[in-house]
Amino acid sequence: MPRSDPGPPVEERDDPADGYGAPRRLWRALDRRRPPGTDAMTRGWRSPLRGPWLTSVFGAVLLATLPLVIVTGLLDYAAYAPRFGQAFPTDVGWLRLPYFDWPTRPAWLFRLTQGLHVGLGIVIIPVVLAKLWSVIPKLFDWPPARSVAQVLERLTLLLLVGGILFQIATGLLDIQYAYVFGFDFYTAHYFGAWVFTAALVAHVTLKLPRMVTALRSRSVRAELRTPRAATRPEPADPDRLVPARPAVPTVSRRGAIALVGGGSLLLAALTVGQSVDGPLRRTAWLWPRGQDPGGDPNGFQVNRSAAAAGIRTADTGPGWRLTLRGAGRTTTLDRAALLAMAQHTARLPISCVEGWSTVQTWTGVRLRELAALAGVPEPASAHVASLERAGLFRQATLQSNQVLDPDSLLALRVNGADLSADHGFPARIIVPALPGVHCTKWVASIDFRGDG
């Protein structure tokens, strides 16, 4: 039965050069059995802005930013020292990254990588949504593919779109401490990142030449100067992004780009304050740990309070002792003995996986001096255990360079005052460029281990 609307010339079904590949008979059979409403749905997308050029503009922005999000995410995983089995997930099979010692310099390294990973991942959300908007009519194409190559392209696109939406959704929930999903965030986010990365590489390989051609087809300067009244649809394209019957424009391409860019700038303004100290901290409205919680020496962010960790006053009172182990011997120190040792002060950042960070002034005993006291002056590693009885991060293993760094401390005081209970009283670990969850609070023991 003939259709009332034959569709645009690029979709003419009887044209022998219709673009069908092998098996041609299969694709034509699918085309003759179109699901009800497919044509009406396709004709319903009429924005004259849609086309290869605008899609490629958004794609170019994502191509410039997504690799940075991916690389910083993998670097953050490496910062957890997976060789000690303390990066999650612990068993990643052949997806394991090469082991290397995470550096302690510059001291703000983890602050930078984690801040970029989380902050940039939030800022590009409007661009991701705009890119999906620009290609959404393709979801209703029929037949869904015209060749085996297009089937593979559609599969990569499915993984790409599903992957980025999954990473964004789980990442947003994590930074809001809303673990409403029924799976482990770290495991899902790590493997999801690899799936998305593979799909991104495949998609870019397939689409990069066409994106470059589309970007060269129009002048960016000219488009940014074109008002709404002068906005015209792009010529029909092989991907059929341009609508067959475009409507009158309600906004120019310049306005669309400004809207998306403005959304990204707004998110940046509401995000950057979580990663820097000062007045911008007050603009971090989207982050539960972003804004400044107080003005006293201990008035800065806390991820896990003493009450939440189950730390009792009796555990941290006068009876508290620090146990040092190494070279086959055990040394026990109370807080008075630690305060009697040489004290070192360092101004260091503490940075959390959720993206927030802050710089404070810490005072305490150098870890390398405690290692020497334990009889292991050149430790290969140090295992730190907390008074906390449960939780993924109640213990941590430090690399040799982290123990021996001159600013690595068993901190007893912060900003000239004793640590508060929530910040780890009576003692906590502070190491340059170390993820915050490995700056163990309420330290109970340190086991310094040699090469053997």
N, C-alpha and C positions, 0 to 999 in steps of 0.2 A: 504494500500500500504506500503510495507516495506521501511524503511528509509535506505539510502545508508550508513549512519554511525550509528551503533547500540549504540554508546555511551559507557562510561566506565561501568565496571561491577556493580558499586554501583548504577547505574541508570537503570539496567535491568528491563524492564517492566513486564515480564512474571514470574518473581520470586515470589512465594507465600509469601516470607518473604520480600516483597518490601518496607515495612515500612508504607503502607497505613493504616489509621485508619478509624473508622466509620465517615461518611457513605462511605465505600470502593467503592461502585459502582459509586458514584459521582466523586471521585478523578480519577478513572480509565477512566471514560467517558471524563473528561477534558483532561486527558493525551492523549487520542486518537485523540483529536481535537486541536492539537497544533497550535498556530498562526504561519503564515508564517514567516520564518526567525529566529524563536526562537532558533533552534538548531545551526544555523550558528552564532548567537550572542553569545550563550553560549560557543561555541568552540573558539570564537575570544579572550576570556580572557585567555591568556596563560602564564602569568608571573609565573615562578617557585617559586617566593617568597611567593605567597599567600598560606595561610594555617592556621590551628587553632593556631599554636604557635605564629606567627607574629601578627595575629589579637588579640590574648590574651595579648601580650605585650602592644600593644597600648591601649587595653581595661583596663589593670591594671593601666596604667598611668592616664587614665581618671577617673577611679574609685577612685584613690587617690586624684585627684585634684577637680573634679566637686562638691563633697560635700562641699568643702571649698568655692567655688564660690557661691553655693546656700545659704549656711549659712550666708556668709557675705552680700549677697544681701538682705536677710530677716532682718538681723540686721540693715542694712542701712535704710530699710523701717521703722523699729521701731524707729530709731533715729529721724524721722520726727514727732514723737509724734502723732500717729494716733488718740489718744483719743480726741484731739482737732480738728479733722477733717481737718488736714493740711498735711496729707500724701496722696499721689495720687497713685491709686484711693481711694476716700474717702469711698465708699460703696463697701465692698468686701464680704458681706454676711458671710457665715460660714467659709470663709477662713481668717477671722480676726485673727490676732496674739494676744496673751494675752497682755494686757496693762501692762507696767511697766515704771518707770522713767528711761529715758536714762541717764547714769552717766556722770558726768563732769570730772571724773578722770579714767584713765590717760588722760591728755589733748589731746593727739595724738590719742585717740581711733577711732574717725571717720576717721581720716587720714589713719589709718591702715586698717580699714574694707573696706572703699571705694577704697583705693589704691589696696588692694588685689583683690577685686571684679572685678574691671576694668582691672588691670594689668594682673592678672592670667587668666582672661577670654580671653585676647588677646594672651597671651603666648601659650595657649593650642590649638590655631587654627590649627597649622600644625599637631598636634596629631589627632585632630578631622578629618581633611581631609585625613590623612593617614589611620585612622580606616575605614572611608567610602570607600576609595580606596580598602582596603583589602577585603571588603565584597560586593563590587558592583556587582559581577556576580550573587549574590543571587537575585538581582532585576529582573533577567531574567529567574529565575527558572519557569518551567512549569511541572505540575500544581503549582500554587503559594503556595499551602499548601497541605499536605497529611493527615491531621487530624484536628479536631476541635481545639485541643490544639495548632497546628501550626497556625491556623487562628488567635487565640488570640495573639500568639507570634508575628505574622506579624503586627497586629494592634498596639501592643505596640512599635514595631520597627518603624512603620510609624510615630507615635506620637513622638518617641524619636529622630529620624533623623530630622523630620520637626521642632520639638521643638527647638533643639539645633541650627539648621541653622537660624531659626527665631530670637532666642535670640541673636546670634552673629551678624546677619545683622542689626537688629534694634539698638543693643548696639553700633556697630561701627558708624552707622549714627548719633546716639545721641552725641557721644563724638566729632564728627566732626561738630556738630550743623547743620546737613543736614537733616531737617525734611521734606523729600520728600514723606513720606508715608501719606496717608490720614486719619490717626487715631491718637489718643493721645498716645504718647510713654509710659508714666507712666502706664496707664491702660493696654496696650497691653503687656508690659514687665512683669508686675506683674502677670497677669493671665497666660501668656505664661510660666513663670517660674514654676507655679504650675502644668501646664499640663506636662511640661518636667520632673519635679521632679517625678510625679506619674508614667510616662512612664519609667523613669530610674529605679525606685524601682522595678517595675514589670519585666523589662528586666533583671536586675541583679538577681532577684529571680529565673528567669527561666534559666539563662545562667551561673551563678557563678560556679556550679559544673563542667560544661564542660570547663570553662576557667581555673579553677585550674588544671584539668587533663591535658589540653594542655600545660600549663606552666611547669608542672612537666615532660612532655614528652621529653624535650630537656634541655640541660645545657646552661644557659645564657652565661657563660664564654666560652664555646666551640663555640657557635654561633658567639660571638664577635671576635673570633680568626680565623674563617673560611673565607678564601679569596673567591673571585668570582669564580675562577676556580674549587673550591671544593664544591660550593653551589649546593645542590641537593633538589628536591621537597620533601615535606613531604608526608608520606603515605596517601592514600585515607581516607577521613574522612566522618562521617555520615552527616555532614552539607554540604558536597560537595563544600568546599572552595578551595580545591586543584584542579587545572585544569586537565582535562582528558588527554590533550596532551600538557604538558608544553614545553615552548620554552627554548632555551639556555639562561642562566642568563646573563644579562647585568650589574648587580650590585649584590653584596652579601647582605645578610640580615644585616650584620654589616654596610654596606654602606647605606642601607635604613634607619636604625635606626639613623645613624650619620646625614643623610640628614634631617630627621625630627627633631632630637634634635638640629641641627645647626640652623634650621629655628626658633625654639622656643627661642634659645639663642639670635638670632639676634633681634627678636621682643622684648625680654626682655631688650636688650641694648637700643632699641629705645623707650622703655616705661618707665623704672624705673625713668628716669630723671624728669618726670612730678610730681612725688610724693616725691622727695627729693630736697633739696637746694644744691647749690654748683656746681662744674664743670660738674656733670652729667646732670644738667639742659640743657646744650647745646646739649646733644644727643637726646633730646625728639623731634625728627623730625616729628613724626606722629601726634602731638597734637597741635591744634590751640592755646591753652593757655599754652602749656608746657614750651616753652623756655623763658628765662629771657628777659622781654621787656625793661629794662633800669636799670641804676645804681643810680638814685636819690632816696630819701627816699620813694617816692610813686611809684618807678619803679618795681612793681610786678604785677602779673596777675589780670586782670579785666574780669569778665564774662559779666556784663551788664554796659555799660557806662552811664554817666549822660544824654548824648544826646539821647541814645536809650531808656532810661526810661522816657524821656520827662521832665527832671528836668530843670527848667529855673533859670537863675541867680537871678532873682527877688525873687524866692522862698527861696534861700539860703543866701540872702544878710543880711544886718543889721536888716531887719524886721523879720527875722526868730525867732520863739519862740518854745520852747519845752513845751508841755502841759503834766502835770502829773495828773492822776486821781486816787483817792482812798479814802475809808472811807467817801464817800459823799462829798468830797471837790475837788477843782481843783487848781493846782499850775502852774504858768507859769514862765519859766526861759528863759533868752536869753543866748547867748553863753558866754558873759562876766561873767554872774553869775555862769555858770557851770565851767568856768576856775578858778573862785575864790574859788571853793570848793576844798576839799582835793583831790589831784590827785594821782592815783595809776598807776603803770607801770607793765605790764606783757608781757612776750614773749610767744606768743601763735600761733598755726597753724590755718590757715583757709583752709578748704577743700571743694571741689566742687563735685557735683554728677558725673560730667564727668571724675573724677579721678585725676585731678591735685590738688596740695596743696602746701602751702608755709608757712614758719614760719616768723613772723614779730614781732616787739616790739611795743606794743600799750599802749597809755596813755590816761586816762580819769577818769570819776567818777564811783565808784562802783555802780552797780545796787541796791544792798541792801541799800546803803545810800539814793538813790533816793526813794526807797520804804518807808524807814523810814520818809523821808521828805513828802511823800504823805500820811502818816498816816497809812501805812500798813507794819509794820516792819517784819511780818512773812507772806508774801503773798503766797497763794496757786498757783498762776500763774500770769503772766504779759502779757498783749496783747500789742504788739508793732506795730504801724502803720507808714508807710512811706509817704513822700511827693509824691511818685510815684502814679499815678492815675490809672494805669492799670498793669496787669501782675499777674501771679499766686502767686508770692512771695512778693507782696507789703506789706504784713503784716505777723506777726508770733506770736504764743503764746509760752511763755517760761514756763517750769515747775518750781516749787518752788526751787528745788535744783540748777537749772540753774540761778535763780535770786540771790540766797543767796551765791553762790560760791564766795570766796574772789577775784578771778581773773575775774569775770564777769563784763564787763565794758560797759558804754556808752562812746565809744572811741571818743576823740576829735583830737588826734594826732597819728602819726605813725612814728616810727624811728626818733623821735625828731622833726618832722615837722608837720604842720597842714595837716589834710587829704586833698587830692585832691578832686575835684568834682567827679571824677570817682570812688573814693574809699569811697564816702559817706559824704563829707563835707555838712553841719557843724558837724554832729554827726552820728555815727553808732553803732550797737551792736556788741560786741565781747564776746563770751562765750566759755570756754574750751569744746572741743569735740562736738561742735554744727555744724550741716551741714552748709556750707557757705551760702546757700540761706536763712537761717533763721537768719543770722547775718545781720539784716536789715540795709540798708543804707538810708541816708537822713531822719533820724527819725523825725517824726512830733509829736507823742504823745506816752505815755506809760500809760496803764490802769492797775494798780496793784489791783488784786482781792483777797479777803479773802476766807475763807472756805465756806462762805455762798454764 
